[in-house]
Amino acid sequence: MRILFVTSEIAGLYKLGGLGDVSFSLPVALSRLGVQVSLVMPYYEKITLAPVKCIGQLAADFDRRREIVFVFRTTLPRTRIPVYLFRHPLFNKYHAAASVDNFAFFSKCVAEFYLYSGEKLGGPYDIVHCQDWHTALIPLLIGEECKVGKQIRETLESTRVRTVFTIHNHLYQGETGVMTVLRLGLPLSLFHVYETPRGRAIKLMREALEYADILTTVSPTYARELITAEHGDEINLVMKRRQEVVAGILNGIDQNSWNPRSDRAISANYDLAGVRAGKAKNKKSLRQALKLPASAGPLFGFIGRLESQQKGVDLITKSLEPLVSSNFQLVILGRGSPGIVKKLQDSIKPYPHVVFVNTFDERLARRIYAAADVILVPSKFEPCGLIQLIAMRYGALPLVRKTGGLADTVVNRRTGFVFKRYRAGELVEKMREAITLYHENPRLWQQMVGAAMRQDFSWDRSAQAYLDLYRKLVGAKKTEIG
């Protein structure tokens, strides 16, 4: 089985978020199961690799011009898994200057790459697995079955390959004007156009939801939430209509990388047997580094983006005043817009037991995991979440809202603390419960820490679920052809 895995970022090459971790770890886990995986991503100018080899070029029409894209080959770090990098001026920047048009063109280049890969790269791919909105036009562009209005229009390519599209975060959908369609040279009738105050527009993610054979999300609960319209978006209408091809597969973590026994970033290594002593040493070191005084209370941590749409930072700031008399400390690590950063800085000024570090530093994040007793993840929504999985690995109990992957991975009063409604009052009550338990029932606390550290969130189970899904798709393809 040959899989083409298409993404916008890969840890070890270029990573800005959790998508990069998934795009590294899942292909590695699949390869251990015997799957032949190749990866494709843009060759951003900030990527520096050695060795890397140019293996050829491809031509793709865009904006009424024939564009030449150079294709380079390297491997995933510490593996033999091939990675194909597309170099073109439109792919130089990511996030800072990237536009939806650039990734629409990237999708077209991947479609061209797929057409010729069978002859040039050891045989055709059985499945093209697309990650998030950056790759969302690929199912349409390679000629998949058109599932609009229940009229199936097959092309030759739809009998050769199947597509899987994974939603990592529905908040980002790749919205753009209809000029993008014209630049691609495609008829507007293939797309789902809607009106905005700025004129007619499309969303790349919507097109993947219509054209891909299988739709996956990164946790089972997140899949159900998107189908049942909990997040209030037109995406829900498509997901509900096509729910028979929707699968929720929980992400994993690299348990070799995230391992308190061998993590070189932390002050003292430890395992389950030595977690109490290990945490005490790491806590002392972190407090000294951040100028927090010694304390008998629990240490809370928050690690993540500072924004109000998803991560729940607003709930945390509202919880400080009601908990002012409680014995605990809090370390917040993250970056955000200047406005949010200033608001957070102003809100914590009256509280010397709260420290905010306005950056993202993975080494410091690891030190917080190793030192913290509780990691806060009070998200408004959370497709999967890696923070709570890493926290449990390090013996820090996650305190989460019951949504998405958080609901699938944390059990209240067994492996962490769970509250339901997105309200500051509920977060306050759950934090107060955790503080009380830490002080008054250390035996139960250690039982919960032990249960959390024994959880298996490796990529092996997730990779097996994807392999089962791939096999069903390939079997269906063979049945149709036969």
VENMO-V829473 format. One record per residue. N is the residue number from 0. RES is the residue in three letters. SS is DSSP state (H for helix, E for strand, C for the rest). OMEGA is omega in radians with two decimals (* if undefined). D_FIRST is the distance of its C-alpha to the first C-alpha in whole Angstrom. Layout:
N & RES & SS & OMEGA & D_FIRST
N & RES & SS & OMEGA & D_FIRST
This chain:
0 & MET & C & -3.12 & 0
1 & ARG & E & -3.08 & 4
2 & ILE & E & 2.99 & 7
3 & LEU & E & -3.04 & 10
4 & PHE & E & -3.01 & 13
5 & VAL & E & -3.03 & 16
6 & THR & C & 3.10 & 19
7 & SER & C & 3.11 & 23
8 & GLU & C & -3.12 & 23
9 & ILE & E & 3.08 & 22
10 & ALA & C & -3.09 & 24
11 & GLY & C & 3.07 & 25
12 & LEU & C & 3.08 & 25
13 & TYR & E & -3.06 & 27
14 & LYS & C & 3.00 & 27
15 & LEU & C & -3.08 & 30
16 & GLY & C & -3.08 & 29
17 & GLY & H & 3.10 & 26
18 & LEU & H & 3.11 & 24
19 & GLY & H & 3.10 & 23
20 & ASP & H & 3.12 & 23
21 & VAL & H & -3.06 & 20
22 & SER & H & 2.99 & 18
23 & PHE & H & -2.94 & 19
24 & SER & H & -3.11 & 18
25 & LEU & H & 3.07 & 15
26 & PRO & H & 3.11 & 13
27 & VAL & H & 3.14 & 15
28 & ALA & H & 3.09 & 14
29 & LEU & H & -3.13 & 11
30 & SER & H & 3.08 & 10
31 & ARG & H & 3.11 & 13
32 & LEU & C & 3.07 & 11
33 & GLY & C & 3.13 & 8
34 & VAL & C & 3.05 & 6
35 & GLN & E & -3.07 & 6
36 & VAL & E & 2.94 & 8
37 & SER & E & -3.12 & 11
38 & LEU & E & 3.07 & 14
39 & VAL & E & 3.02 & 17
40 & MET & E & 3.06 & 21
41 & PRO & E & 3.11 & 24
42 & TYR & C & -3.13 & 26
43 & TYR & C & -3.08 & 29
44 & GLU & C & 3.14 & 32
45 & LYS & C & 3.08 & 33
46 & ILE & C & 3.08 & 29
47 & THR & C & -3.03 & 31
48 & LEU & C & 2.96 & 28
49 & ALA & C & -0.03 & 29
50 & PRO & C & 3.02 & 27
51 & VAL & C & -3.04 & 25
52 & LYS & E & 3.04 & 25
53 & CYS & E & -3.09 & 25
54 & ILE & E & 3.12 & 23
55 & GLY & E & -3.14 & 25
56 & GLN & E & 3.07 & 26
57 & LEU & E & -3.14 & 25
58 & ALA & E & 3.11 & 27
59 & ALA & E & 3.14 & 27
60 & ASP & E & 3.13 & 31
61 & PHE & E & 3.13 & 32
62 & ASP & C & 3.09 & 36
63 & ARG & C & 3.08 & 37
64 & ARG & E & 3.03 & 36
65 & ARG & E & -3.11 & 33
66 & GLU & E & 3.10 & 32
67 & ILE & E & -3.13 & 30
68 & VAL & E & 3.13 & 27
69 & PHE & E & -3.08 & 27
70 & VAL & E & 3.13 & 23
71 & PHE & E & 3.13 & 23
72 & ARG & E & 2.99 & 20
73 & THR & E & 3.08 & 21
74 & THR & E & 3.01 & 19
75 & LEU & C & 3.12 & 19
76 & PRO & C & 3.08 & 22
77 & ARG & C & 3.10 & 22
78 & THR & C & 3.01 & 19
79 & ARG & C & -3.11 & 17
80 & ILE & C & -3.07 & 14
81 & PRO & E & 3.04 & 15
82 & VAL & E & 3.11 & 17
83 & TYR & E & -3.07 & 18
84 & LEU & E & -3.11 & 22
85 & PHE & E & -3.13 & 24
86 & ARG & E & 3.10 & 27
87 & HIS & C & 3.13 & 30
88 & PRO & H & 3.12 & 33
89 & LEU & H & -3.10 & 32
90 & PHE & H & -3.08 & 29
91 & ASN & C & -3.04 & 32
92 & LYS & C & 3.06 & 33
93 & TYR & C & 3.13 & 31
94 & HIS & C & -3.06 & 33
95 & ALA & C & -3.09 & 37
96 & ALA & C & -3.10 & 37
97 & ALA & C & 3.09 & 33
98 & SER & C & 3.08 & 34
99 & VAL & H & 3.10 & 31
100 & ASP & H & -3.11 & 32
101 & ASN & H & -3.12 & 30
102 & PHE & H & 2.98 & 27
103 & ALA & H & 3.09 & 27
104 & PHE & H & 3.08 & 27
105 & PHE & H & 3.11 & 24
106 & SER & H & 3.12 & 22
107 & LYS & H & 3.10 & 24
108 & CYS & H & 3.11 & 23
109 & VAL & H & 3.10 & 19
110 & ALA & H & 3.08 & 19
111 & GLU & H & 3.12 & 21
112 & PHE & H & 3.13 & 18
113 & TYR & H & -3.06 & 15
114 & LEU & H & -3.06 & 17
115 & TYR & H & -3.08 & 18
116 & SER & H & 3.13 & 15
117 & GLY & H & 3.14 & 13
118 & GLU & H & -2.96 & 16
119 & LYS & H & -2.93 & 17
120 & LEU & C & 2.97 & 14
121 & GLY & C & 3.09 & 12
122 & GLY & C & -3.09 & 10
123 & PRO & C & 3.05 & 10
124 & TYR & C & 3.10 & 8
125 & ASP & C & -3.05 & 6
126 & ILE & E & 2.97 & 8
127 & VAL & E & -3.08 & 11
128 & HIS & E & -3.02 & 13
129 & CYS & E & -3.06 & 16
130 & GLN & E & 2.98 & 19
131 & ASP & C & -2.91 & 23
132 & TRP & H & -3.10 & 25
133 & HIS & H & -3.06 & 25
134 & THR & H & -2.87 & 21
135 & ALA & C & -3.14 & 22
136 & LEU & C & -3.07 & 23
137 & ILE & H & 3.13 & 20
138 & PRO & H & 3.09 & 19
139 & LEU & H & -2.98 & 22
140 & LEU & H & 3.13 & 22
141 & ILE & C & 3.00 & 19
142 & GLY & C & 3.10 & 20
143 & GLU & C & 3.08 & 19
144 & GLU & C & 3.09 & 21
145 & CYS & C & -3.02 & 24
146 & LYS & C & -3.12 & 25
147 & VAL & H & 3.11 & 29
148 & GLY & H & 3.11 & 32
149 & LYS & H & 3.08 & 29
150 & GLN & C & -3.09 & 29
151 & ILE & C & 3.09 & 26
152 & ARG & C & -3.07 & 26
153 & GLU & C & 2.98 & 23
154 & THR & C & 3.11 & 22
155 & LEU & C & -3.07 & 20
156 & GLU & H & -3.12 & 17
157 & SER & H & 3.03 & 17
158 & THR & H & -3.10 & 16
159 & ARG & C & -3.01 & 13
160 & VAL & C & 3.02 & 11
161 & ARG & E & -3.12 & 12
162 & THR & E & 3.03 & 14
163 & VAL & E & 3.09 & 14
164 & PHE & E & -3.12 & 18
165 & THR & E & 3.06 & 19
166 & ILE & E & 3.08 & 23
167 & HIS & C & 3.12 & 24
168 & ASN & C & -3.08 & 28
169 & HIS & C & -3.11 & 29
170 & LEU & C & -3.11 & 32
171 & TYR & C & -2.95 & 31
172 & GLN & C & 3.13 & 30
173 & GLY & C & 3.14 & 30
174 & GLU & E & -3.14 & 34
175 & THR & E & 3.09 & 35
176 & GLY & E & -3.08 & 37
177 & VAL & C & 3.08 & 37
178 & MET & H & 3.09 & 37
179 & THR & H & 3.13 & 34
180 & VAL & H & -3.14 & 33
181 & LEU & H & 3.10 & 35
182 & ARG & H & 3.11 & 34
183 & LEU & H & -3.14 & 31
184 & GLY & C & -3.10 & 32
185 & LEU & C & 3.10 & 31
186 & PRO & C & -3.13 & 33
187 & LEU & H & -3.11 & 35
188 & SER & H & 3.12 & 34
189 & LEU & H & -2.99 & 30
190 & PHE & C & -3.11 & 31
191 & HIS & C & -3.02 & 33
192 & VAL & C & 3.07 & 36
193 & TYR & E & -3.07 & 39
194 & GLU & E & 3.04 & 42
195 & THR & E & 3.07 & 43
196 & PRO & C & -3.13 & 46
197 & ARG & C & -3.13 & 45
198 & GLY & E & -3.11 & 44
199 & ARG & E & -3.06 & 41
200 & ALA & E & 3.00 & 37
201 & ILE & E & 3.01 & 34
202 & LYS & E & -3.09 & 31
203 & LEU & H & -3.11 & 28
204 & MET & H & 3.14 & 26
205 & ARG & H & -3.11 & 28
206 & GLU & H & 3.08 & 26
207 & ALA & H & 3.13 & 23
208 & LEU & H & 3.12 & 24
209 & GLU & H & -2.94 & 25
210 & TYR & H & -3.09 & 22
211 & ALA & C & 3.13 & 19
212 & ASP & C & -3.12 & 17
213 & ILE & E & 3.08 & 17
214 & LEU & E & 3.09 & 19
215 & THR & E & 2.97 & 19
216 & THR & E & -2.98 & 22
217 & VAL & C & 2.95 & 22
218 & SER & C & 3.12 & 24
219 & PRO & H & -3.12 & 25
220 & THR & H & 3.10 & 29
221 & TYR & H & 3.08 & 28
222 & ALA & H & -3.14 & 26
223 & ARG & H & -3.14 & 29
224 & GLU & H & 3.13 & 32
225 & LEU & H & 3.12 & 30
226 & ILE & H & -3.05 & 30
227 & THR & C & 3.02 & 34
228 & ALA & C & 3.12 & 35
229 & GLU & C & -3.09 & 36
230 & HIS & C & 2.94 & 36
231 & GLY & C & -3.11 & 37
232 & ASP & C & 3.13 & 35
233 & GLU & H & 3.04 & 34
234 & ILE & H & -3.13 & 31
235 & ASN & H & -3.13 & 32
236 & LEU & H & 3.12 & 33
237 & VAL & H & -3.13 & 29
238 & MET & H & 3.12 & 28
239 & LYS & H & -3.13 & 30
240 & ARG & H & -3.07 & 30
241 & ARG & C & -3.00 & 26
242 & GLN & H & 3.12 & 26
243 & GLU & H & 3.12 & 24
244 & VAL & H & 3.12 & 21
245 & VAL & E & 3.10 & 22
246 & ALA & E & 3.05 & 20
247 & GLY & E & -3.12 & 22
248 & ILE & C & -3.06 & 20
249 & LEU & C & 3.00 & 22
250 & ASN & C & 3.03 & 22
251 & GLY & C & 3.01 & 22
252 & ILE & E & 3.07 & 24
253 & ASP & C & -3.04 & 24
254 & GLN & C & 3.01 & 26
255 & ASN & C & 3.11 & 27
256 & SER & C & -3.12 & 28
257 & TRP & C & -3.03 & 30
258 & ASN & C & -3.11 & 32
259 & PRO & C & 3.11 & 36
260 & ARG & C & -3.02 & 36
261 & SER & C & -3.08 & 35
262 & ASP & C & -3.10 & 35
263 & ARG & C & -3.10 & 37
264 & ALA & C & -3.04 & 38
265 & ILE & C & -3.02 & 40
266 & SER & C & -3.14 & 44
267 & ALA & C & 3.11 & 43
268 & ASN & C & -3.11 & 40
269 & TYR & C & 3.01 & 40
270 & ASP & C & -3.10 & 38
271 & LEU & C & -3.11 & 39
272 & ALA & C & -3.08 & 42
273 & GLY & C & -3.02 & 43
274 & VAL & H & -3.10 & 42
275 & ARG & H & 3.14 & 46
276 & ALA & H & -3.14 & 47
277 & GLY & H & 3.13 & 44
278 & LYS & H & 3.13 & 45
279 & ALA & H & 3.14 & 48
280 & LYS & H & 3.13 & 48
281 & ASN & H & 3.12 & 45
282 & LYS & H & 3.13 & 47
283 & LYS & H & -3.13 & 51
284 & SER & H & -3.13 & 49
285 & LEU & H & 3.12 & 47
286 & ARG & H & 3.11 & 51
287 & GLN & H & -3.11 & 53
288 & ALA & H & -3.08 & 50
289 & LEU & H & 3.11 & 51
290 & LYS & C & 2.99 & 54
291 & LEU & C & 3.13 & 54
292 & PRO & C & 3.03 & 57
293 & ALA & C & -3.10 & 56
294 & SER & C & 3.08 & 56
295 & ALA & C & -3.10 & 55
296 & GLY & C & 3.14 & 53
297 & PRO & E & 3.08 & 50
298 & LEU & E & 3.08 & 48
299 & PHE & E & 3.08 & 45
300 & GLY & E & 2.97 & 43
301 & PHE & E & -3.13 & 41
302 & ILE & E & 3.12 & 38
303 & GLY & C & 3.11 & 37
304 & ARG & C & 3.10 & 37
305 & LEU & E & 3.12 & 41
306 & GLU & C & -3.00 & 41
307 & SER & C & -3.06 & 42
308 & GLN & C & -3.02 & 40
309 & GLN & C & -2.81 & 37
310 & LYS & C & 3.02 & 38
311 & GLY & C & 3.11 & 41
312 & VAL & H & 3.13 & 44
313 & ASP & H & 3.09 & 46
314 & LEU & H & -3.12 & 46
315 & ILE & H & -3.12 & 47
316 & THR & H & 3.12 & 50
317 & LYS & H & -3.09 & 51
318 & SER & H & -3.01 & 51
319 & LEU & H & -3.11 & 53
320 & GLU & H & 3.13 & 57
321 & PRO & H & -3.10 & 56
322 & LEU & C & -3.01 & 55
323 & VAL & C & -3.12 & 58
324 & SER & C & -3.12 & 60
325 & SER & C & -3.09 & 57
326 & ASN & C & 3.08 & 56
327 & PHE & E & 3.04 & 53
328 & GLN & E & -3.09 & 51
329 & LEU & E & 3.04 & 48
330 & VAL & E & 3.13 & 46
331 & ILE & E & 3.13 & 44
332 & LEU & E & 3.10 & 42
333 & GLY & C & 3.10 & 40
334 & ARG & C & 3.10 & 41
335 & GLY & E & 3.13 & 42
336 & SER & C & 3.14 & 44
337 & PRO & H & 3.14 & 48
338 & GLY & H & 3.14 & 49
339 & ILE & H & 3.14 & 47
340 & VAL & H & 3.14 & 48
341 & LYS & H & 3.13 & 51
342 & LYS & H & 3.12 & 51
343 & LEU & H & 3.12 & 50
344 & GLN & H & 3.13 & 52
345 & ASP & H & -3.05 & 55
346 & SER & H & -3.09 & 54
347 & ILE & H & -3.09 & 54
348 & LYS & C & -3.12 & 57
349 & PRO & C & -2.97 & 59
350 & TYR & C & -3.13 & 57
351 & PRO & C & 3.14 & 57
352 & HIS & C & 3.12 & 55
353 & VAL & E & 3.13 & 52
354 & VAL & E & 3.11 & 50
355 & PHE & E & 3.08 & 48
356 & VAL & E & -3.01 & 46
357 & ASN & C & 3.08 & 45
358 & THR & C & 2.86 & 42
359 & PHE & C & -3.07 & 39
360 & ASP & C & -3.06 & 38
361 & GLU & H & 3.13 & 35
362 & ARG & H & 3.10 & 38
363 & LEU & H & 3.09 & 40
364 & ALA & H & 3.13 & 38
365 & ARG & H & 3.11 & 37
366 & ARG & H & 3.10 & 41
367 & ILE & H & 3.08 & 41
368 & TYR & H & -3.07 & 38
369 & ALA & H & -3.09 & 40
370 & ALA & H & -2.97 & 43
371 & ALA & C & 2.97 & 43
372 & ASP & C & -3.11 & 44
373 & VAL & E & 3.01 & 43
374 & ILE & E & -3.12 & 40
375 & LEU & E & 3.03 & 41
376 & VAL & E & -3.04 & 38
377 & PRO & C & -2.95 & 40
378 & SER & C & 3.00 & 38
379 & LYS & C & 2.94 & 38
380 & PHE & C & -3.10 & 35
381 & GLU & C & -3.11 & 32
382 & PRO & C & 3.04 & 28
383 & CYS & C & -3.07 & 27
384 & GLY & C & 3.03 & 29
385 & LEU & C & -3.07 & 29
386 & ILE & H & -3.08 & 32
387 & GLN & H & 3.11 & 33
388 & LEU & H & 3.11 & 30
389 & ILE & H & -3.14 & 31
390 & ALA & H & -3.14 & 35
391 & MET & H & 3.11 & 34
392 & ARG & H & -3.10 & 33
393 & TYR & C & 3.09 & 36
394 & GLY & C & 3.03 & 38
395 & ALA & C & -3.06 & 39
396 & LEU & E & 3.11 & 40
397 & PRO & E & 3.03 & 38
398 & LEU & E & -2.90 & 40
399 & VAL & E & 2.94 & 38
400 & ARG & E & -3.08 & 39
401 & LYS & C & 3.13 & 37
402 & THR & C & 3.04 & 35
403 & GLY & H & -3.12 & 31
404 & GLY & H & 3.07 & 29
405 & LEU & H & 3.10 & 32
406 & ALA & H & -3.10 & 33
407 & ASP & H & -2.96 & 30
408 & THR & H & -3.08 & 31
409 & VAL & C & 3.12 & 34
410 & VAL & C & -3.07 & 37
411 & ASN & E & 3.10 & 40
412 & ARG & C & 3.03 & 43
413 & ARG & C & 3.09 & 40
414 & THR & C & -3.14 & 38
415 & GLY & E & -3.11 & 39
416 & PHE & E & -3.02 & 41
417 & VAL & E & 2.97 & 41
418 & PHE & E & -2.93 & 43
419 & LYS & C & -2.98 & 42
420 & ARG & C & -3.13 & 44
421 & TYR & C & -3.14 & 44
422 & ARG & C & -3.13 & 47
423 & ALA & H & -3.13 & 49
424 & GLY & H & 3.14 & 51
425 & GLU & H & 3.06 & 48
426 & LEU & H & 3.12 & 47
427 & VAL & H & -3.12 & 50
428 & GLU & H & -3.12 & 51
429 & LYS & H & 3.06 & 47
430 & MET & H & 3.11 & 48
431 & ARG & H & 3.10 & 52
432 & GLU & H & 3.14 & 50
433 & ALA & H & 3.14 & 48
434 & ILE & H & 3.14 & 51
435 & THR & H & -3.14 & 53
436 & LEU & H & -3.14 & 51
437 & TYR & H & -3.10 & 50
438 & HIS & H & -2.94 & 54
439 & GLU & H & -3.10 & 55
440 & ASN & C & -3.11 & 52
441 & PRO & H & 3.13 & 51
442 & ARG & H & 3.11 & 50
443 & LEU & H & 3.13 & 48
444 & TRP & H & -3.12 & 46
445 & GLN & H & 3.05 & 45
446 & GLN & H & 3.11 & 43
447 & MET & H & 3.10 & 41
448 & VAL & H & 3.11 & 40
449 & GLY & H & 3.12 & 39
450 & ALA & H & 3.13 & 37
451 & ALA & H & -3.08 & 36
452 & MET & H & 3.12 & 35
453 & ARG & C & 3.13 & 33
454 & GLN & C & 3.11 & 31
455 & ASP & C & 3.07 & 27
456 & PHE & C & 3.09 & 25
457 & SER & E & 3.14 & 23
458 & TRP & H & -3.04 & 19
459 & ASP & H & -3.14 & 18
460 & ARG & H & 3.13 & 18
461 & SER & H & 3.14 & 17
462 & ALA & H & 3.11 & 14
463 & GLN & H & 3.10 & 14
464 & ALA & H & 3.08 & 15
465 & TYR & H & 3.12 & 12
466 & LEU & H & 3.09 & 10
467 & ASP & H & 3.12 & 12
468 & LEU & H & 3.11 & 12
469 & TYR & H & -3.10 & 9
470 & ARG & H & 3.10 & 8
471 & LYS & H & 3.13 & 12
472 & LEU & H & -3.14 & 11
473 & VAL & H & 3.09 & 9
474 & GLY & H & 3.09 & 11
475 & ALA & H & 3.12 & 14
476 & LYS & H & 3.13 & 13
477 & LYS & H & 3.12 & 13
478 & THR & H & -3.14 & 16
479 & GLU & H & -3.10 & 17
480 & ILE & H & -3.09 & 17
481 & GLY & C & * & 18
